[in-house]
Amino acid sequence: MRVYGDYADTGHAHIKQLLDENVVRAILNDIKRDCAPSDIKINEPNRHAVILKRKSFEVYGPSYTPLKFLLWGLTPVMEKLIKVPLEPTYSFFRIYRKGDICRVHSDRDACEHSLSLTLGYSDDAIWPFHVSKELSPEVPAPTDDFGDTPYADFAMEPGDAVMYRGIEANHARIYPNPNEWSAHIFLHWVERHGQFADEAFECGSSTEPVDFVFA
């Protein structure tokens, strides 16, 4: 794993090979295997987010436990990189189709610190991820481009990730996807003692005390 960029200063950084390529390929194969036989087919879009121009196929942590485990497992890694205690909020998997774009936007309070992880491209064509070089506390309506605001362009190979301040850093994929499909996981955290701490564990888990009774 190699980190390029000063996250503390700019609000974003590129993580090369956060996960080994064989690991992300296995994750992608597991998602396809587990989701394809169910009522939601992997090739049938099921959600239409406002930042997209058409429906996409998505799976969220509460309905697919391995995504929650990945979010929890990467929490110590993110804490080490950011140097702040974190709590996980939620994660989800999305497949984009050919020609898709992701409009310029910022995220809600549960996304204080975020990670975009690329799993794979059907045609091995890199599809860049873009993050604004200027941080802003405002939440603008999604737009098709950054206007006059400068932005960073990240070419992400499978296993690469970009960490960014989801609330303050506008981000997007403004160029059409050159692949028949591309697969990505998005993971989000809040600071344990920060102003958004109440957003923690939105992933569908409880932090209530647990007691096991043995018969």
Number of C-alpha atoms within 10 A of each C-alpha: 10 9 16 11 13 12 16 13 8 15 20 25 23 23 22 19 19 20 18 14 17 12 13 21 16 13 16 18 13 13 17 14 12 13 15 14 10 9 8 14 14 20 13 13 17 14 14 13 12 13 17 17 12 14 17 19 19 21 20 19 22 16 12 16 13 15 24 24 13 15 26 19 12 15 19 16 12 19 15 11 14 15 11 15 16 23 24 27 28 26 27 20 21 17 21 23 22 13 12 23 20 24 22 24 24 25 18 11 19 24 27 24 27 26 25 20 25 27 27 24 21 13 11 14 17 18 22 17 20 23 28 24 17 14 16 14 10 11 14 12 11 18 14 16 16 19 9 6 10 12 17 14 16 19 15 23 20 25 22 24 28 24 25 26 26 25 22 23 28 28 26 25 20 19 17 14 21 18 19 15 19 24 19 21 22 21 25 29 32 25 21 16 12 12 11 15 19 16 21 23 20 17 21 14 13 10 7 6 5 7 6 5 5 4 3
